[in-house]
Amino acid sequence: MKPIVCTGAMDVETLELMDGLKGAHTVPLGCWKCVAGELDGYPVVVVRTNQGMANAAASTALAIERFAPCAVVNQGTSGGHSPDLHTGDLVLGQRVINMNAVRTPERARGMGIDPTCGQLLGLEIANPHPGDGPKQTVFEADAGLLRAAQSVAWDKSSVVCGVIGSGDVWNNELDRIAWLHEQWGTLTEEMEAAACAQICAAYQIPFLGVRILSNTAVHGEPFDAHTGIDCQRFVRTLLREYREQNGC
């Protein structure tokens, strides 16, 4: 039976899952922490990617090469963009975008800059064939993983489907956050999911991003580390639902 790879950037996003593994053992994976075992009777690999898009992409690629998983779930904490969401609410990444992949319009010297005028730039999906690979601006969730996530019984907070925005950036300007939410529909932001999704698209591996709001500048709510534990508990149930629904 193929494992599911579950990734998170920090200890607070991965230790709960690692501690739940039976027969847990550390597996060499470059310079990233990786623990394999069984979770609720199924093989699961938990990878701490560390923060940022490059770390997420590299560790995800290595994990796919090493374990040939049936699916990848990237999960963890995030900062809220939607005024309808608060700390502790969960976002299922029906779509994931790279907020930093932007094409700006041509402007002559002296015409100034406008950070709100960019359009999402298609990112190349790697492949070994001659010529450029196909480009994607939006990474859609795998239907089976999303369906399993929607099946999770969760009464601690709101669970919504929508757009997760990724990038090597930490937005604190409320006007910028509002623009991202209004222009691209982002419900929350973080620093890994789109990179993981891009790698999974290249390998044609089912992918889902799940994020819990650990803080939101929209409401002035500070970082709450415990939300990372809640997210992992939600994802643990999601993994079980996915196995049972898809027979894998």
Number of C-alpha atoms within 10 A of each C-alpha: 8 13 19 26 25 28 29 27 23 16 16 19 25 26 18 17 24 26 11 15 21 16 11 17 13 14 15 12 15 11 10 19 17 23 23 22 20 16 21 14 10 17 18 27 26 27 30 24 27 20 15 18 20 16 19 27 21 16 24 28 16 14 24 19 11 12 15 15 20 17 23 27 23 28 28 29 33 29 27 31 30 20 13 11 21 23 22 25 21 29 25 24 30 21 21 27 29 28 24 14 16 16 12 15 11 7 10 8 7 6 8 7 12 10 8 12 10 14 15 17 18 16 16 14 16 15 12 7 7 6 7 11 14 12 12 16 19 19 25 20 20 18 13 18 26 21 15 20 23 16 14 18 11 13 7 10 13 15 19 15 16 15 24 32 28 25 20 15 12 12 16 12 11 13 12 14 22 18 15 21 21 13 11 16 18 25 30 28 30 28 25 29 34 28 25 28 31 26 21 22 17 15 16 12 17 20 27 29 30 25 30 29 28 24 24 23 19 20 16 9 15 12 16 13 13 13 24 26 20 20 27 26 15 18 23 19 17 22 24 17 20 21 16 11 14 10 7 13
